[in-house]
Amino acid sequence: MNTETIRIPVRDGEQVSAVLSLPESDRSPGPVGVILAHGAGNDMNHPLLVSLSQGLVKAGYRTLRFNFLYREKGRKRPDGQNLLEKTWASVYQFLRDHPRYRPKT
């Protein structure tokens, strides 16, 4: 498994941390990447997300775990719905559009 820590722009110069995990070989079952988001009380390094990511990568899928902005800022209370959705959209667009990371079609 190849793992890389990256930063993804969300808004106004703010970025979120993310961990991209790729299979050792390109035996992906198709143009699929799985984005994993943490719950309100956790972050992207929660053991459940890490384990799920590892299992998916072993099965040939690319995974991307990320933190929401409120966790980046050390807060426990989630951001508002609009910002949560904006963060999701930014992470999705990053994976979809980045020539090095996007799932192959």
Rosetta blueprint (number, residue, H / E / L):
1 M L
2 N E
3 T E
4 E E
5 T E
6 I E
7 R E
8 I E
9 P E
10 V E
11 R E
12 D L
13 G L
14 E E
15 Q E
16 V E
17 S E
18 A E
19 V E
20 L E
21 S E
22 L E
23 P L
24 E L
25 S L
26 D L
27 R L
28 S L
29 P L
30 G L
31 P L
32 V L
33 G E
34 V E
35 I E
36 L E
37 A E
38 H L
39 G L
40 A L
41 G L
42 N L
43 D L
44 M L
45 N L
46 H L
47 P H
48 L H
49 L H
50 V H
51 S H
52 L H
53 S H
54 Q H
55 G H
56 L H
57 V H
58 K H
59 A L
60 G L
61 Y L
62 R E
63 T E
64 L E
65 R E
66 F E
67 N L
68 F L
69 L H
70 Y H
71 R H
72 E H
73 K L
74 G L
75 R L
76 K L
77 R L
78 P L
79 D L
80 G L
81 Q H
82 N H
83 L H
84 L H
85 E H
86 K H
87 T H
88 W H
89 A H
90 S H
91 V H
92 Y H
93 Q H
94 F H
95 L H
96 R H
97 D H
98 H L
99 P L
100 R L
101 Y L
102 R L
103 P L
104 K L
105 T L
